[in-house]
Amino acid sequence: MDLQMLTTFFMWCTIFNGGILIFWTGFCLFAPDLVYRTQNAWFPLPRETFNVVIYAFIGAFKLIFLAFSLVPYVAMLMIG
């Protein structure tokens, strides 16, 4: 496995994970009632608790995305 292959791998990881993050955040911003109703059918929670949980999951996913997708991709670009 060479540097070019690793750079391409991290590029596609960044694109996919960034797309998921944007989609998830947009969905929660523009259709919060739909998200709440859908999830409430499986996991009944009060609305305030649900908002905290969703916000925490989005924040955790963003940190994981930055640490394991974007930063390695930028590092590979700098090395190459």
Jmol script that loads the backbone (N, CA, C; Angstrom):
load data "model"
ATOM      1  N   MET A   1       0.852  -1.158   0.000  1.00  0.00           N
ATOM      2  CA  MET A   1       0.000   0.000   0.000  1.00  0.00           C
ATOM      3  C   MET A   1       0.908   1.233   0.000  1.00  0.00           C
ATOM      4  N   ASP A   2       0.696   2.108  -0.957  1.00  0.00           N
ATOM      5  CA  ASP A   2       1.542   3.286  -1.066  1.00  0.00           C
ATOM      6  C   ASP A   2       0.805   4.529  -0.564  1.00  0.00           C
ATOM      7  N   LEU A   3       1.518   5.643  -0.556  1.00  0.00           N
ATOM      8  CA  LEU A   3       0.979   6.894  -0.039  1.00  0.00           C
ATOM      9  C   LEU A   3      -0.214   7.376  -0.856  1.00  0.00           C
ATOM     10  N   GLN A   4      -0.167   7.203  -2.158  1.00  0.00           N
ATOM     11  CA  GLN A   4      -1.268   7.647  -3.018  1.00  0.00           C
ATOM     12  C   GLN A   4      -2.552   6.872  -2.705  1.00  0.00           C
ATOM     13  N   MET A   5      -2.441   5.584  -2.476  1.00  0.00           N
ATOM     14  CA  MET A   5      -3.609   4.780  -2.154  1.00  0.00           C
ATOM     15  C   MET A   5      -4.203   5.192  -0.805  1.00  0.00           C
ATOM     16  N   LEU A   6      -3.347   5.429   0.191  1.00  0.00           N
ATOM     17  CA  LEU A   6      -3.825   5.879   1.493  1.00  0.00           C
ATOM     18  C   LEU A   6      -4.495   7.249   1.406  1.00  0.00           C
ATOM     19  N   THR A   7      -3.919   8.139   0.621  1.00  0.00           N
ATOM     20  CA  THR A   7      -4.519   9.459   0.434  1.00  0.00           C
ATOM     21  C   THR A   7      -5.885   9.343  -0.213  1.00  0.00           C
ATOM     22  N   THR A   8      -6.004   8.501  -1.207  1.00  0.00           N
ATOM     23  CA  THR A   8      -7.295   8.288  -1.863  1.00  0.00           C
ATOM     24  C   THR A   8      -8.303   7.668  -0.899  1.00  0.00           C
ATOM     25  N   PHE A   9      -7.857   6.716  -0.097  1.00  0.00           N
ATOM     26  CA  PHE A   9      -8.729   6.088   0.897  1.00  0.00           C
ATOM     27  C   PHE A   9      -9.278   7.130   1.870  1.00  0.00           C
ATOM     28  N   PHE A  10      -8.390   7.962   2.419  1.00  0.00           N
ATOM     29  CA  PHE A  10      -8.844   8.969   3.377  1.00  0.00           C
ATOM     30  C   PHE A  10      -9.681  10.055   2.708  1.00  0.00           C
ATOM     31  N   MET A  11      -9.441  10.329   1.438  1.00  0.00           N
ATOM     32  CA  MET A  11     -10.272  11.279   0.716  1.00  0.00           C
ATOM     33  C   MET A  11     -11.706  10.775   0.638  1.00  0.00           C
ATOM     34  N   TRP A  12     -11.872   9.499   0.257  1.00  0.00           N
ATOM     35  CA  TRP A  12     -13.217   8.951   0.142  1.00  0.00           C
ATOM     36  C   TRP A  12     -13.881   8.797   1.505  1.00  0.00           C
ATOM     37  N   CYS A  13     -13.114   8.463   2.542  1.00  0.00           N
ATOM     38  CA  CYS A  13     -13.668   8.418   3.906  1.00  0.00           C
ATOM     39  C   CYS A  13     -14.170   9.791   4.320  1.00  0.00           C
ATOM     40  N   THR A  14     -13.395  10.823   3.998  1.00  0.00           N
ATOM     41  CA  THR A  14     -13.796  12.184   4.343  1.00  0.00           C
ATOM     42  C   THR A  14     -15.051  12.587   3.584  1.00  0.00           C
ATOM     43  N   ILE A  15     -15.133  12.253   2.320  1.00  0.00           N
ATOM     44  CA  ILE A  15     -16.315  12.603   1.524  1.00  0.00           C
ATOM     45  C   ILE A  15     -17.552  11.892   2.061  1.00  0.00           C
ATOM     46  N   PHE A  16     -17.466  10.589   2.289  1.00  0.00           N
ATOM     47  CA  PHE A  16     -18.623   9.841   2.773  1.00  0.00           C
ATOM     48  C   PHE A  16     -19.048  10.281   4.167  1.00  0.00           C
ATOM     49  N   ASN A  17     -18.090  10.367   5.078  1.00  0.00           N
ATOM     50  CA  ASN A  17     -18.424  10.752   6.445  1.00  0.00           C
ATOM     51  C   ASN A  17     -18.898  12.197   6.527  1.00  0.00           C
ATOM     52  N   GLY A  18     -18.304  13.080   5.743  1.00  0.00           N
ATOM     53  CA  GLY A  18     -18.770  14.467   5.701  1.00  0.00           C
ATOM     54  C   GLY A  18     -20.181  14.567   5.149  1.00  0.00           C
ATOM     55  N   GLY A  19     -20.483  13.764   4.139  1.00  0.00           N
ATOM     56  CA  GLY A  19     -21.843  13.737   3.590  1.00  0.00           C
ATOM     57  C   GLY A  19     -22.858  13.256   4.601  1.00  0.00           C
ATOM     58  N   ILE A  20     -22.495  12.220   5.345  1.00  0.00           N
ATOM     59  CA  ILE A  20     -23.388  11.718   6.395  1.00  0.00           C
ATOM     60  C   ILE A  20     -23.608  12.784   7.456  1.00  0.00           C
ATOM     61  N   LEU A  21     -22.546  13.464   7.862  1.00  0.00           N
ATOM     62  CA  LEU A  21     -22.659  14.510   8.882  1.00  0.00           C
ATOM     63  C   LEU A  21     -23.532  15.663   8.397  1.00  0.00           C
ATOM     64  N   ILE A  22     -23.344  16.100   7.182  1.00  0.00           N
ATOM     65  CA  ILE A  22     -24.154  17.186   6.629  1.00  0.00           C
ATOM     66  C   ILE A  22     -25.611  16.761   6.503  1.00  0.00           C
ATOM     67  N   PHE A  23     -25.854  15.552   5.997  1.00  0.00           N
ATOM     68  CA  PHE A  23     -27.221  15.050   5.847  1.00  0.00           C
ATOM     69  C   PHE A  23     -27.915  14.956   7.195  1.00  0.00           C
ATOM     70  N   TRP A  24     -27.241  14.359   8.173  1.00  0.00           N
ATOM     71  CA  TRP A  24     -27.816  14.171   9.504  1.00  0.00           C
ATOM     72  C   TRP A  24     -28.108  15.513  10.180  1.00  0.00           C
ATOM     73  N   THR A  25     -27.157  16.433  10.109  1.00  0.00           N
ATOM     74  CA  THR A  25     -27.352  17.750  10.711  1.00  0.00           C
ATOM     75  C   THR A  25     -28.473  18.509  10.009  1.00  0.00           C
ATOM     76  N   GLY A  26     -28.484  18.466   8.693  1.00  0.00           N
ATOM     77  CA  GLY A  26     -29.543  19.140   7.943  1.00  0.00           C
ATOM     78  C   GLY A  26     -30.911  18.571   8.236  1.00  0.00           C
ATOM     79  N   PHE A  27     -30.990  17.264   8.326  1.00  0.00           N
ATOM     80  CA  PHE A  27     -32.253  16.625   8.629  1.00  0.00           C
ATOM     81  C   PHE A  27     -32.758  17.042  10.007  1.00  0.00           C
ATOM     82  N   CYS A  28     -31.862  17.105  10.978  1.00  0.00           N
ATOM     83  CA  CYS A  28     -32.253  17.499  12.335  1.00  0.00           C
ATOM     84  C   CYS A  28     -32.580  18.983  12.420  1.00  0.00           C
ATOM     85  N   LEU A  29     -31.998  19.811  11.549  1.00  0.00           N
ATOM     86  CA  LEU A  29     -32.295  21.236  11.551  1.00  0.00           C
ATOM     87  C   LEU A  29     -33.593  21.570  10.826  1.00  0.00           C
ATOM     88  N   PHE A  30     -33.832  20.910   9.691  1.00  0.00           N
ATOM     89  CA  PHE A  30     -34.952  21.288   8.846  1.00  0.00           C
ATOM     90  C   PHE A  30     -36.199  20.425   9.028  1.00  0.00           C
ATOM     91  N   ALA A  31     -36.075  19.266   9.664  1.00  0.00           N
ATOM     92  CA  ALA A  31     -37.238  18.403   9.914  1.00  0.00           C
ATOM     93  C   ALA A  31     -37.149  17.791  11.307  1.00  0.00           C
ATOM     94  N   PRO A  32     -37.023  18.619  12.350  1.00  0.00           N
ATOM     95  CA  PRO A  32     -36.833  18.046  13.689  1.00  0.00           C
ATOM     96  C   PRO A  32     -38.049  17.267  14.182  1.00  0.00           C
ATOM     97  N   ASP A  33     -39.240  17.694  13.797  1.00  0.00           N
ATOM     98  CA  ASP A  33     -40.442  16.979  14.240  1.00  0.00           C
ATOM     99  C   ASP A  33     -40.528  15.595  13.615  1.00  0.00           C
ATOM    100  N   LEU A  34     -40.172  15.484  12.353  1.00  0.00           N
ATOM    101  CA  LEU A  34     -40.176  14.186  11.686  1.00  0.00           C
ATOM    102  C   LEU A  34     -39.158  13.247  12.329  1.00  0.00           C
ATOM    103  N   VAL A  35     -37.979  13.752  12.624  1.00  0.00           N
ATOM    104  CA  VAL A  35     -36.952  12.934  13.271  1.00  0.00           C
ATOM    105  C   VAL A  35     -37.444  12.487  14.640  1.00  0.00           C
ATOM    106  N   TYR A  36     -38.031  13.411  15.395  1.00  0.00           N
ATOM    107  CA  TYR A  36     -38.512  13.062  16.732  1.00  0.00           C
ATOM    108  C   TYR A  36     -39.630  12.021  16.670  1.00  0.00           C
ATOM    109  N   ARG A  37     -40.596  12.213  15.789  1.00  0.00           N
ATOM    110  CA  ARG A  37     -41.700  11.244  15.676  1.00  0.00           C
ATOM    111  C   ARG A  37     -41.202   9.870  15.253  1.00  0.00           C
ATOM    112  N   THR A  38     -40.265   9.838  14.306  1.00  0.00           N
ATOM    113  CA  THR A  38     -39.731   8.566  13.834  1.00  0.00           C
ATOM    114  C   THR A  38     -38.986   7.839  14.944  1.00  0.00           C
ATOM    115  N   GLN A  39     -38.124   8.537  15.636  1.00  0.00           N
ATOM    116  CA  GLN A  39     -37.341   7.910  16.693  1.00  0.00           C
ATOM    117  C   GLN A  39     -38.187   7.601  17.929  1.00  0.00           C
ATOM    118  N   ASN A  40     -39.192   8.414  18.179  1.00  0.00           N
ATOM    119  CA  ASN A  40     -40.039   8.215  19.351  1.00  0.00           C
ATOM    120  C   ASN A  40     -40.852   6.928  19.243  1.00  0.00           C
ATOM    121  N   ALA A  41     -41.080   6.450  18.032  1.00  0.00           N
ATOM    122  CA  ALA A  41     -41.788   5.178  17.858  1.00  0.00           C
ATOM    123  C   ALA A  41     -40.948   4.016  18.394  1.00  0.00           C
ATOM    124  N   TRP A  42     -39.622   4.126  18.310  1.00  0.00           N
ATOM    125  CA  TRP A  42     -38.734   3.066  18.785  1.00  0.00           C
ATOM    126  C   TRP A  42     -38.238   3.301  20.204  1.00  0.00           C
ATOM    127  N   PHE A  43     -37.890   4.554  20.486  1.00  0.00           N
ATOM    128  CA  PHE A  43     -37.319   4.912  21.787  1.00  0.00           C
ATOM    129  C   PHE A  43     -38.098   6.074  22.369  1.00  0.00           C
ATOM    130  N   PRO A  44     -39.134   5.797  23.146  1.00  0.00           N
ATOM    131  CA  PRO A  44     -39.933   6.896  23.697  1.00  0.00           C
ATOM    132  C   PRO A  44     -39.142   7.712  24.723  1.00  0.00           C
ATOM    133  N   LEU A  45     -38.895   8.965  24.378  1.00  0.00           N
ATOM    134  CA  LEU A  45     -38.176   9.895  25.240  1.00  0.00           C
ATOM    135  C   LEU A  45     -38.915  11.230  25.239  1.00  0.00           C
ATOM    136  N   PRO A  46     -38.812  11.982  26.327  1.00  0.00           N
ATOM    137  CA  PRO A  46     -39.335  13.349  26.280  1.00  0.00           C
ATOM    138  C   PRO A  46     -38.564  14.174  25.244  1.00  0.00           C
ATOM    139  N   ARG A  47     -39.203  15.181  24.698  1.00  0.00           N
ATOM    140  CA  ARG A  47     -38.600  15.972  23.619  1.00  0.00           C
ATOM    141  C   ARG A  47     -37.287  16.625  24.065  1.00  0.00           C
ATOM    142  N   GLU A  48     -37.227  17.132  25.271  1.00  0.00           N
ATOM    143  CA  GLU A  48     -36.013  17.800  25.744  1.00  0.00           C
ATOM    144  C   GLU A  48     -34.841  16.815  25.828  1.00  0.00           C
ATOM    145  N   THR A  49     -35.105  15.630  26.332  1.00  0.00           N
ATOM    146  CA  THR A  49     -34.064  14.599  26.414  1.00  0.00           C
ATOM    147  C   THR A  49     -33.621  14.180  25.027  1.00  0.00           C
ATOM    148  N   PHE A  50     -34.576  14.031  24.122  1.00  0.00           N
ATOM    149  CA  PHE A  50     -34.265  13.656  22.750  1.00  0.00           C
ATOM    150  C   PHE A  50     -33.356  14.692  22.099  1.00  0.00           C
ATOM    151  N   ASN A  51     -33.649  15.977  22.304  1.00  0.00           N
ATOM    152  CA  ASN A  51     -32.813  17.033  21.719  1.00  0.00           C
ATOM    153  C   ASN A  51     -31.387  16.971  22.243  1.00  0.00           C
ATOM    154  N   VAL A  52     -31.224  16.721  23.527  1.00  0.00           N
ATOM    155  CA  VAL A  52     -29.883  16.620  24.109  1.00  0.00           C
ATOM    156  C   VAL A  52     -29.145  15.413  23.542  1.00  0.00           C
ATOM    157  N   VAL A  53     -29.834  14.287  23.431  1.00  0.00           N
ATOM    158  CA  VAL A  53     -29.198  13.070  22.914  1.00  0.00           C
ATOM    159  C   VAL A  53     -28.769  13.258  21.459  1.00  0.00           C
ATOM    160  N   ILE A  54     -29.641  13.804  20.629  1.00  0.00           N
ATOM    161  CA  ILE A  54     -29.307  14.011  19.215  1.00  0.00           C
ATOM    162  C   ILE A  54     -28.146  14.996  19.079  1.00  0.00           C
ATOM    163  N   TYR A  55     -28.176  16.077  19.863  1.00  0.00           N
ATOM    164  CA  TYR A  55     -27.094  17.050  19.817  1.00  0.00           C
ATOM    165  C   TYR A  55     -25.772  16.410  20.239  1.00  0.00           C
ATOM    166  N   ALA A  56     -25.813  15.579  21.267  1.00  0.00           N
ATOM    167  CA  ALA A  56     -24.600  14.901  21.733  1.00  0.00           C
ATOM    168  C   ALA A  56     -24.073  13.928  20.679  1.00  0.00           C
ATOM    169  N   PHE A  57     -24.963  13.175  20.031  1.00  0.00           N
ATOM    170  CA  PHE A  57     -24.523  12.234  18.996  1.00  0.00           C
ATOM    171  C   PHE A  57     -23.939  12.956  17.792  1.00  0.00           C
ATOM    172  N   ILE A  58     -24.542  14.061  17.389  1.00  0.00           N
ATOM    173  CA  ILE A  58     -23.996  14.817  16.265  1.00  0.00           C
ATOM    174  C   ILE A  58     -22.623  15.372  16.632  1.00  0.00           C
ATOM    175  N   GLY A  59     -22.486  15.877  17.844  1.00  0.00           N
ATOM    176  CA  GLY A  59     -21.187  16.388  18.294  1.00  0.00           C
ATOM    177  C   GLY A  59     -20.129  15.304  18.356  1.00  0.00           C
ATOM    178  N   ALA A  60     -20.495  14.133  18.870  1.00  0.00           N
ATOM    179  CA  ALA A  60     -19.543  13.020  18.939  1.00  0.00           C
ATOM    180  C   ALA A  60     -19.148  12.560  17.535  1.00  0.00           C
ATOM    181  N   PHE A  61     -20.125  12.473  16.635  1.00  0.00           N
ATOM    182  CA  PHE A  61     -19.815  12.061  15.265  1.00  0.00           C
ATOM    183  C   PHE A  61     -18.906  13.081  14.594  1.00  0.00           C
ATOM    184  N   LYS A  62     -19.132  14.366  14.851  1.00  0.00           N
ATOM    185  CA  LYS A  62     -18.290  15.400  14.266  1.00  0.00           C
ATOM    186  C   LYS A  62     -16.851  15.276  14.765  1.00  0.00           C
ATOM    187  N   LEU A  63     -16.668  15.036  16.051  1.00  0.00           N
ATOM    188  CA  LEU A  63     -15.322  14.870  16.590  1.00  0.00           C
ATOM    189  C   LEU A  63     -14.633  13.634  16.007  1.00  0.00           C
ATOM    190  N   ILE A  64     -15.367  12.532  15.901  1.00  0.00           N
ATOM    191  CA  ILE A  64     -14.806  11.308  15.323  1.00  0.00           C
ATOM    192  C   ILE A  64     -14.474  11.523  13.848  1.00  0.00           C
ATOM    193  N   PHE A  65     -15.349  12.227  13.134  1.00  0.00           N
ATOM    194  CA  PHE A  65     -15.106  12.549  11.724  1.00  0.00           C
ATOM    195  C   PHE A  65     -13.826  13.363  11.570  1.00  0.00           C
ATOM    196  N   LEU A  66     -13.670  14.372  12.404  1.00  0.00           N
ATOM    197  CA  LEU A  66     -12.470  15.204  12.312  1.00  0.00           C
ATOM    198  C   LEU A  66     -11.211  14.408  12.642  1.00  0.00           C
ATOM    199  N   ALA A  67     -11.277  13.611  13.709  1.00  0.00           N
ATOM    200  CA  ALA A  67     -10.082  12.909  14.174  1.00  0.00           C
ATOM    201  C   ALA A  67      -9.678  11.751  13.266  1.00  0.00           C
ATOM    202  N   PHE A  68     -10.650  11.054  12.700  1.00  0.00           N
ATOM    203  CA  PHE A  68     -10.317   9.830  11.973  1.00  0.00           C
ATOM    204  C   PHE A  68     -10.507   9.905  10.460  1.00  0.00           C
ATOM    205  N   SER A  69     -11.037  11.004   9.944  1.00  0.00           N
ATOM    206  CA  SER A  69     -11.180  11.137   8.493  1.00  0.00           C
ATOM    207  C   SER A  69     -10.454  12.363   7.960  1.00  0.00           C
ATOM    208  N   LEU A  70     -10.838  13.531   8.464  1.00  0.00           N
ATOM    209  CA  LEU A  70     -10.318  14.772   7.887  1.00  0.00           C
ATOM    210  C   LEU A  70      -8.847  15.008   8.234  1.00  0.00           C
ATOM    211  N   VAL A  71      -8.488  14.855   9.491  1.00  0.00           N
ATOM    212  CA  VAL A  71      -7.096  15.100   9.895  1.00  0.00           C
ATOM    213  C   VAL A  71      -6.123  14.135   9.204  1.00  0.00           C
ATOM    214  N   PRO A  72      -6.410  12.826   9.153  1.00  0.00           N
ATOM    215  CA  PRO A  72      -5.477  11.956   8.407  1.00  0.00           C
ATOM    216  C   PRO A  72      -5.390  12.301   6.919  1.00  0.00           C
ATOM    217  N   TYR A  73      -6.512  12.715   6.320  1.00  0.00           N
ATOM    218  CA  TYR A  73      -6.487  13.094   4.909  1.00  0.00           C
ATOM    219  C   TYR A  73      -5.601  14.318   4.695  1.00  0.00           C
ATOM    220  N   VAL A  74      -5.751  15.324   5.537  1.00  0.00           N
ATOM    221  CA  VAL A  74      -4.919  16.526   5.417  1.00  0.00           C
ATOM    222  C   VAL A  74      -3.445  16.183   5.668  1.00  0.00           C
ATOM    223  N   ALA A  75      -3.191  15.306   6.630  1.00  0.00           N
ATOM    224  CA  ALA A  75      -1.811  14.892   6.898  1.00  0.00           C
ATOM    225  C   ALA A  75      -1.208  14.166   5.688  1.00  0.00           C
ATOM    226  N   MET A  76      -1.994  13.315   5.055  1.00  0.00           N
ATOM    227  CA  MET A  76      -1.497  12.614   3.863  1.00  0.00           C
ATOM    228  C   MET A  76      -1.228  13.589   2.727  1.00  0.00           C
ATOM    229  N   LEU A  77      -2.070  14.610   2.600  1.00  0.00           N
ATOM    230  CA  LEU A  77      -1.823  15.624   1.578  1.00  0.00           C
ATOM    231  C   LEU A  77      -0.539  16.393   1.855  1.00  0.00           C
ATOM    232  N   MET A  78      -0.292  16.667   3.116  1.00  0.00           N
ATOM    233  CA  MET A  78       0.924  17.401   3.483  1.00  0.00           C
ATOM    234  C   MET A  78       2.181  16.553   3.268  1.00  0.00           C
ATOM    235  N   ILE A  79       2.084  15.273   3.546  1.00  0.00           N
ATOM    236  CA  ILE A  79       3.225  14.369   3.356  1.00  0.00           C
ATOM    237  C   ILE A  79       3.532  14.215   1.868  1.00  0.00           C
ATOM    238  N   GLY A  80       2.459  14.028   1.083  1.00  0.00           N
ATOM    239  CA  GLY A  80       2.628  13.781  -0.343  1.00  0.00           C
ATOM    240  C   GLY A  80       3.024  15.014  -1.062  1.00  0.00           C
TER     241      GLY A  80
END
end "model"
wireframe off; spacefill off
backbone 0.3
color backbone group
